[in-house]
Amino acid sequence: MICRLQLEDFRNYEKEIVVPTAGINVFFGLNGQGKTNILEGVYYLLTGKSYRVQRDQELIRWGKTGFHIYGKFIVAQRPVFLESHYLDKRKIIRINQVSCKKLSDYVGTVNVVYFSPDDLFMIKGGPAERRRFLDFHIAQRRPSYISLLNSYNKVIQQKAALLKAVLNKDTKCEQLRLWNEQLLRIGEKIICSRWEMVNRLNTVSRAIYSLLSNQKEKMDIVYLSSGEEQLEKALSRFAELLEEKMTAEIERQMILTGPHRDDLRISLNDRSARLYASQGQQRSLVLSLKLAEMEIIKEDKGEYPLLLLDDVLSELDSLRREYLVQFINSSAIQTLMTLTSADEPQFRAQAGFRVHQGRIRRVY
């Protein structure tokens, strides 16, 4: 639970303090006033990165050299203080005033689930969108997974550099096999982690989607690694492909196999959701995945994560909106939600904040 948020020189905020309450907190105002920036600040504070931009410099208020975000939370009935600073192109993160050297020491301290209309790209977009969703969810449950991904990416970079190096083929093949041994060792752990998580997500999200569709439709998600659905076959095929693709990789100077090319197949009634699901069905699929993510975090951590909803209600029809609000209320999930109007919700929020020109004021 978040008890206090302070933004300094972040986006369009000079210095603003928000004191949310338990339950649903609504931030309303016209477009372009900074509502989404509040949720982005919370997300950055909890994860060390933005979900909207790649470069931290873009988050700094115009004319300033850095930004600061502070938050007070209650986790497992104990107070936790988090800080995130960006100054002189350096990121500084602290837990209870103690600096963290690695992001894996920080992520997962307070869990969060973020939901916005852009999440439809999880269905409509490419494999990278689905891998990103899956990897972040695993990292919140098991922060050491971040170090695993970082190690894998470093090997990928070294192998890519070798493929472009000017060497004779025999020498290059000999060195590639050494890097492939590391890719196999680290990659197998990533594949196993993703496979386990997808199985859990599939079980929970399928039950939620069944309720959303009045038991008329069935969703399924499957992790595809090296084109295989079964874990044993995927691991075996990964090792085979590393050797089989070596000549082609040298010729094309690019890496052709590994977990960084895997995908998550999302199906509706045994057909590709990306190709055949309607816009409304795709929203239901994303909603089911997000709620399943929350249930799994609750099961593993003993309490629900903080829920951030960015202009989501306007994208959902009455059935899905009612289900989401009922889920939040029945589970007593603390929620920070943006809306364009205070009169928009068909429910009773516990607190309402008006956002206007970079100022935040509680009005009820």
PLY file of the C-alpha trace (Angstrom):
ply
format ascii 1.0
element vertex 364
property float x
property float y
property float z
element edge 363
property int vertex1
property int vertex2
end_header
0.00 0.00 0.00
1.28 3.44 -0.91
0.79 6.03 1.86
2.65 9.03 0.42
4.15 10.05 -2.92
6.42 13.03 -3.59
7.44 14.10 -7.10
10.15 16.74 -7.64
11.06 18.02 -11.12
9.48 14.90 -12.61
7.72 15.50 -15.94
5.53 18.60 -15.45
5.67 18.54 -11.63
7.86 21.00 -9.73
7.08 19.58 -6.30
3.84 17.78 -5.52
2.83 15.51 -2.65
0.01 12.98 -2.88
-1.40 11.08 0.10
-3.50 8.24 -1.31
-5.95 6.27 0.77
-6.76 2.58 0.81
-9.14 1.47 -1.92
-9.73 3.39 -5.16
-7.98 6.73 -5.73
-9.14 8.68 -8.78
-7.03 11.34 -10.54
-9.19 13.37 -12.91
-8.74 16.37 -15.15
-8.48 17.41 -18.78
-6.00 15.75 -21.11
-2.44 17.05 -20.96
-2.55 18.11 -17.29
-0.27 15.37 -15.90
-2.59 12.58 -14.73
-0.63 9.82 -16.43
2.63 11.34 -15.15
1.54 10.51 -11.59
1.13 6.83 -12.39
4.37 6.86 -14.36
6.14 8.32 -11.31
4.82 5.56 -9.07
5.79 2.90 -11.60
9.28 4.36 -11.99
9.71 4.48 -8.22
8.82 0.78 -7.92
10.60 -0.60 -10.98
13.44 1.79 -11.75
12.18 2.48 -15.26
9.40 4.16 -17.21
6.79 2.24 -19.17
6.49 5.13 -21.66
10.04 6.12 -22.63
13.45 4.46 -22.82
15.61 7.44 -21.79
15.41 8.73 -18.21
16.42 12.21 -19.40
12.97 12.57 -20.97
11.41 12.41 -17.50
13.19 15.53 -16.21
11.13 18.71 -15.86
12.01 21.29 -18.49
15.02 23.40 -17.49
16.13 21.11 -14.65
19.06 18.70 -14.39
17.40 15.78 -12.61
14.35 14.51 -10.78
13.51 12.95 -7.41
10.71 10.58 -6.39
9.96 9.55 -2.81
7.38 7.09 -1.54
6.21 5.69 1.77
4.63 2.24 1.66
3.26 -0.40 3.99
4.38 -3.91 3.03
3.43 -6.89 5.18
2.35 -4.39 7.88
5.78 -2.75 7.95
6.76 0.71 6.68
9.05 0.85 3.65
10.60 4.06 2.27
11.71 4.11 -1.36
13.66 6.81 -3.20
14.55 7.13 -6.85
16.81 9.93 -8.07
18.21 10.77 -11.48
21.02 13.33 -11.43
23.89 14.00 -13.84
22.88 10.96 -15.92
23.12 8.73 -12.84
20.33 6.72 -11.28
20.27 6.37 -7.49
17.76 4.07 -5.78
17.37 3.55 -2.05
15.34 1.35 0.29
14.94 2.78 3.78
17.78 5.25 3.00
20.16 2.42 2.01
21.47 2.64 -1.57
20.99 -0.34 -3.85
23.79 -1.22 -6.25
21.68 -3.48 -8.44
18.14 -3.17 -9.71
17.54 -6.79 -8.66
18.00 -5.65 -5.03
15.19 -3.14 -5.50
12.52 -4.53 -7.82
9.86 -6.55 -6.04
10.12 -4.62 -2.77
6.66 -3.29 -3.59
4.79 -5.08 -6.36
2.79 -3.24 -9.00
0.52 -4.07 -11.93
0.01 -1.38 -14.56
-2.87 -1.45 -17.05
-3.44 0.96 -19.93
-5.11 0.92 -23.38
-1.62 0.47 -24.90
-1.54 -3.02 -23.39
-3.49 -4.22 -26.42
-0.10 -4.34 -28.13
0.50 -7.41 -25.97
-2.00 -9.12 -28.28
-1.57 -7.16 -31.51
2.15 -6.43 -31.34
5.26 -8.49 -31.88
6.88 -11.14 -29.64
9.00 -8.53 -27.81
5.86 -7.04 -26.19
4.79 -10.41 -24.84
8.29 -11.34 -23.65
8.52 -7.99 -21.83
5.24 -8.64 -20.00
6.33 -12.13 -19.03
9.86 -11.19 -17.92
8.71 -8.29 -15.76
6.11 -10.44 -14.04
8.73 -13.09 -13.25
11.17 -10.42 -12.03
8.66 -9.03 -9.52
8.23 -12.47 -8.02
11.91 -13.38 -8.20
14.20 -10.32 -8.53
17.26 -12.52 -9.21
15.70 -13.13 -12.61
16.84 -9.62 -13.60
20.48 -10.65 -13.09
19.82 -13.75 -15.18
18.44 -11.65 -18.05
21.35 -9.22 -17.77
23.85 -12.08 -17.96
22.10 -13.48 -21.00
22.08 -10.09 -22.75
25.80 -9.64 -22.12
26.53 -12.99 -23.76
24.28 -12.04 -26.67
26.23 -8.79 -27.13
29.56 -10.61 -27.05
28.36 -13.23 -29.53
26.97 -10.53 -31.85
30.31 -8.72 -31.77
32.13 -11.96 -32.60
29.85 -12.64 -35.58
30.85 -9.27 -37.05
34.54 -9.66 -36.31
37.02 -10.27 -39.14
38.18 -13.84 -38.45
38.53 -17.01 -40.48
35.58 -19.41 -40.27
37.32 -22.12 -38.23
38.47 -19.68 -35.56
35.08 -18.02 -35.45
33.31 -21.40 -35.09
35.60 -22.39 -32.25
34.92 -19.18 -30.36
31.20 -19.28 -31.12
30.92 -22.69 -29.46
32.32 -21.21 -26.25
29.70 -18.44 -26.26
26.99 -20.94 -27.20
27.84 -23.00 -24.11
27.10 -19.93 -21.97
23.95 -19.12 -23.95
22.72 -22.66 -23.39
23.48 -22.64 -19.66
21.80 -19.28 -18.99
19.11 -19.61 -21.65
17.82 -22.90 -20.24
17.15 -21.21 -16.90
15.21 -18.41 -18.65
13.17 -20.90 -20.66
12.30 -22.92 -17.54
11.26 -19.78 -15.62
9.05 -18.55 -18.45
7.50 -21.96 -19.05
6.58 -22.33 -15.38
5.06 -18.83 -15.23
3.05 -19.24 -18.43
1.49 -22.43 -17.07
0.36 -20.58 -13.95
-0.89 -17.57 -15.91
-2.79 -19.83 -18.27
-4.67 -21.59 -15.48
-5.75 -18.38 -13.72
-6.42 -16.19 -16.77
-8.45 -18.90 -18.47
-10.82 -19.06 -15.49
-11.18 -15.25 -15.44
-11.84 -15.05 -19.18
-14.47 -17.75 -18.90
-16.38 -15.55 -16.44
-15.99 -12.48 -18.66
-17.42 -14.34 -21.66
-20.22 -16.06 -19.71
-18.39 -19.35 -20.32
-18.94 -19.02 -24.08
-15.29 -18.63 -25.06
-11.96 -20.17 -24.10
-8.55 -18.53 -23.99
-5.18 -20.27 -23.86
-1.61 -19.06 -23.61
1.39 -21.20 -24.55
5.08 -20.42 -24.32
6.85 -21.21 -27.59
10.59 -21.72 -27.27
12.51 -22.72 -30.39
9.09 -23.42 -31.88
8.30 -26.07 -29.25
5.49 -26.08 -26.68
6.78 -28.82 -24.36
9.62 -27.91 -22.02
11.78 -30.99 -22.60
11.53 -30.64 -26.37
12.24 -26.91 -26.20
15.43 -27.41 -24.18
16.62 -30.21 -26.46
15.80 -28.21 -29.60
17.59 -25.11 -28.27
20.84 -27.06 -27.91
20.45 -28.54 -31.41
19.71 -25.19 -33.05
22.76 -23.50 -31.54
24.90 -25.95 -33.52
22.69 -26.16 -36.62
22.41 -22.39 -37.09
26.09 -21.61 -36.63
26.98 -21.44 -40.34
23.92 -19.35 -41.14
24.70 -17.00 -38.22
28.23 -16.46 -39.53
26.98 -15.78 -43.04
24.24 -13.37 -41.92
26.23 -11.94 -38.98
23.24 -12.19 -36.66
22.03 -14.46 -33.85
19.20 -16.67 -35.07
18.16 -18.69 -32.02
17.68 -18.29 -28.27
15.10 -17.18 -25.67
15.39 -13.59 -26.96
13.45 -14.79 -30.03
10.78 -16.83 -28.21
7.11 -15.93 -28.14
3.92 -16.25 -26.14
1.02 -17.61 -28.18
-2.35 -16.25 -27.05
-5.34 -18.10 -28.48
-9.08 -17.61 -28.38
-11.19 -20.68 -29.12
-8.05 -22.37 -30.50
-7.39 -19.58 -33.02
-4.76 -16.83 -32.95
-6.09 -13.90 -30.89
-3.82 -11.53 -32.80
-5.42 -12.48 -36.12
-9.00 -13.39 -35.26
-10.07 -11.78 -31.94
-12.18 -8.62 -32.07
-11.10 -5.43 -30.31
-13.47 -6.21 -27.42
-12.19 -9.76 -27.14
-8.60 -8.55 -27.15
-9.41 -6.17 -24.29
-10.93 -9.07 -22.35
-7.82 -11.16 -22.96
-5.51 -8.41 -21.67
-7.76 -7.77 -18.68
-7.73 -11.49 -17.86
-3.93 -11.59 -18.03
-3.54 -8.53 -15.81
-5.96 -9.85 -13.19
-4.26 -13.24 -13.33
-0.94 -11.49 -12.72
-2.42 -9.89 -9.60
-3.77 -13.19 -8.30
-0.40 -14.91 -8.72
1.42 -12.10 -6.91
-1.15 -12.36 -4.10
-0.60 -16.11 -3.92
3.19 -15.75 -3.79
3.57 -12.60 -1.68
0.53 -12.82 0.59
-0.99 -9.50 -0.53
-2.18 -7.87 -3.71
0.12 -5.51 -5.62
-0.62 -1.85 -6.14
-2.85 -1.47 -9.20
-2.35 1.41 -11.66
-5.14 2.00 -14.21
-4.46 4.63 -16.85
-7.69 5.66 -18.59
-8.80 2.04 -18.73
-12.50 2.32 -17.90
-13.25 4.34 -21.02
-11.82 1.48 -23.10
-13.97 -1.23 -21.52
-17.64 -1.96 -22.12
-20.08 -2.05 -19.20
-19.65 -5.80 -18.55
-15.85 -5.68 -18.36
-15.90 -2.41 -16.42
-18.29 -3.85 -13.86
-16.21 -7.01 -13.50
-12.99 -5.02 -12.99
-14.50 -2.70 -10.38
-16.13 -5.63 -8.57
-12.78 -7.45 -8.54
-11.01 -4.40 -7.08
-13.67 -3.76 -4.43
-14.11 -7.39 -3.36
-10.34 -7.89 -3.04
-9.71 -4.54 -1.29
-6.95 -3.69 -3.78
-5.43 -0.23 -3.51
-5.85 1.35 -6.93
-4.60 4.58 -8.53
-6.75 5.41 -11.53
-6.84 8.24 -14.07
-10.09 9.58 -15.57
-11.03 12.64 -17.60
-14.00 13.50 -15.36
-14.87 13.13 -11.69
-18.39 12.12 -12.74
-17.23 9.32 -15.03
-16.98 6.30 -12.68
-20.07 4.27 -11.88
-18.73 3.42 -8.42
-17.67 5.14 -5.24
-13.97 5.98 -5.11
-12.45 6.46 -1.67
-10.49 9.57 -2.76
-10.56 11.98 -5.69
-7.74 14.27 -6.83
-8.09 17.07 -9.38
-5.05 17.47 -11.65
-4.60 20.82 -13.37
-1.46 22.30 -14.91
0.94 20.24 -12.86
-0.88 20.73 -9.54
-2.64 17.96 -7.62
-5.40 18.74 -5.12
-7.60 16.32 -3.21
-11.28 17.25 -3.56
-12.96 14.37 -1.71
0 1
1 2
2 3
3 4
4 5
5 6
6 7
7 8
8 9
9 10
10 11
11 12
12 13
13 14
14 15
15 16
16 17
17 18
18 19
19 20
20 21
21 22
22 23
23 24
24 25
25 26
26 27
27 28
28 29
29 30
30 31
31 32
32 33
33 34
34 35
35 36
36 37
37 38
38 39
39 40
40 41
41 42
42 43
43 44
44 45
45 46
46 47
47 48
48 49
49 50
50 51
51 52
52 53
53 54
54 55
55 56
56 57
57 58
58 59
59 60
60 61
61 62
62 63
63 64
64 65
65 66
66 67
67 68
68 69
69 70
70 71
71 72
72 73
73 74
74 75
75 76
76 77
77 78
78 79
79 80
80 81
81 82
82 83
83 84
84 85
85 86
86 87
87 88
88 89
89 90
90 91
91 92
92 93
93 94
94 95
95 96
96 97
97 98
98 99
99 100
100 101
101 102
102 103
103 104
104 105
105 106
106 107
107 108
108 109
109 110
110 111
111 112
112 113
113 114
114 115
115 116
116 117
117 118
118 119
119 120
120 121
121 122
122 123
123 124
124 125
125 126
126 127
127 128
128 129
129 130
130 131
131 132
132 133
133 134
134 135
135 136
136 137
137 138
138 139
139 140
140 141
141 142
142 143
143 144
144 145
145 146
146 147
147 148
148 149
149 150
150 151
151 152
152 153
153 154
154 155
155 156
156 157
157 158
158 159
159 160
160 161
161 162
162 163
163 164
164 165
165 166
166 167
167 168
168 169
169 170
170 171
171 172
172 173
173 174
174 175
175 176
176 177
177 178
178 179
179 180
180 181
181 182
182 183
183 184
184 185
185 186
186 187
187 188
188 189
189 190
190 191
191 192
192 193
193 194
194 195
195 196
196 197
197 198
198 199
199 200
200 201
201 202
202 203
203 204
204 205
205 206
206 207
207 208
208 209
209 210
210 211
211 212
212 213
213 214
214 215
215 216
216 217
217 218
218 219
219 220
220 221
221 222
222 223
223 224
224 225
225 226
226 227
227 228
228 229
229 230
230 231
231 232
232 233
233 234
234 235
235 236
236 237
237 238
238 239
239 240
240 241
241 242
242 243
243 244
244 245
245 246
246 247
247 248
248 249
249 250
250 251
251 252
252 253
253 254
254 255
255 256
256 257
257 258
258 259
259 260
260 261
261 262
262 263
263 264
264 265
265 266
266 267
267 268
268 269
269 270
270 271
271 272
272 273
273 274
274 275
275 276
276 277
277 278
278 279
279 280
280 281
281 282
282 283
283 284
284 285
285 286
286 287
287 288
288 289
289 290
290 291
291 292
292 293
293 294
294 295
295 296
296 297
297 298
298 299
299 300
300 301
301 302
302 303
303 304
304 305
305 306
306 307
307 308
308 309
309 310
310 311
311 312
312 313
313 314
314 315
315 316
316 317
317 318
318 319
319 320
320 321
321 322
322 323
323 324
324 325
325 326
326 327
327 328
328 329
329 330
330 331
331 332
332 333
333 334
334 335
335 336
336 337
337 338
338 339
339 340
340 341
341 342
342 343
343 344
344 345
345 346
346 347
347 348
348 349
349 350
350 351
351 352
352 353
353 354
354 355
355 356
356 357
357 358
358 359
359 360
360 361
361 362
362 363
